Every structure is written in C-alpha cells, then in structure tokens.
Amino acid sequence: MKILCFTQTDNIKEIILVKTKNILESLSEIDGRNVKLITQWRHDNATLECYGCDTNIHNEKINTHNLPPSDLSYILYGDIYLVYKINNMIIELDIPQYGMMTYYIEERYENTESSGQIDEITSDEDIEENTDEIIEVSKKTPKKKISNTCDKILDELDYDNTNY
C-alpha cells in the first residue's frame, strides 16, 4: 500500500508499506518517533488521515507543508504522513489523488464557511423579527401610499432622460 510523506523541507515522497491493520505501528517503525493521528478530513466515503508529531522531542524543524483547511490549529514537527481510506479500508494514495482530495476538501470547507454565514443571517429568529417588522410597517402605512409610490417609481423608469 502506498502513502504520502511530506518531509520537513516540504518535499513529497511516496512510501510503500506492507498492508497492516495498525497504521500507527507501521509509521512508528518507519519514522522512529511516537507518531499519532493529528487530524482527518472526510469526503463522501473517503477519509484522508494525517499522522505526525505535534511535540518537538527530537529537536526537529517545523514542517511547513500547508495541509488542507481544518477547524484545528496545530504545529507539526518532522515528517507528516497522509493515509487514504475508503470505507475505513486503507487504499493506495498517490500524488494526483492527494491533489484531488485536497481540492474537494478545500471546496467543501469554503462552502461550509460561506453557508455558515448565511445561516447566521437567516436564522429562524431573524426571519420572525423581520416578519414582525414588515407587519408593523404595513399596519402603519396605508395601501394607497404604497401603490402611488410604486407608480411614481415605474413612471420614472419608463423614460430615459439621459443626454447622449
């Protein structure tokens, strides 16, 4: 099985591992450090897992690779390992697959952020408040004035008075 490794100098390597049920043991044997699961990203039935060290016991450099966006913030030291799973089974991960997965994760993250802002603006309470305001305004303003104002606006829009 193939996984990806981002070195401390931000180089990428494809590493071939013997199939295993315990990825942490395999990575710790290769790396020589106490590697742990740092974060994971999901897209449909696929999961991208990031393994590495968030403590600097061996005086290693900070890994500068920009991982896909996440709600977590972390500083990773030494090499970072990426493992790809589909339906919780480890699948080979090569560089083009990582690029596509990263694209989907970033797109989903951006959509989640923007929809979160929309949800805040149009929460049920806001809708109820806005509806109350509209009802109050319509009670205060007679219908005749509203229609006269609309007619006046439409009349102004019918004619182009611009000098060309």
Secondary structure, DSSP 8 states (H G I E B T S, - for coil): -EEEEE-TTS-EEEEE----S-HHHHHHHHHSS--EEEEEEEETTEEEEEEEESS-TT---B--------S-----EEEEEEEEEETTEEE---HHHHHHHHHHHHHHHHHHHHHHHHHHHT-HHHHHHHHHHHHHHHHHS-HHHHHHHHHHHHHHHH------
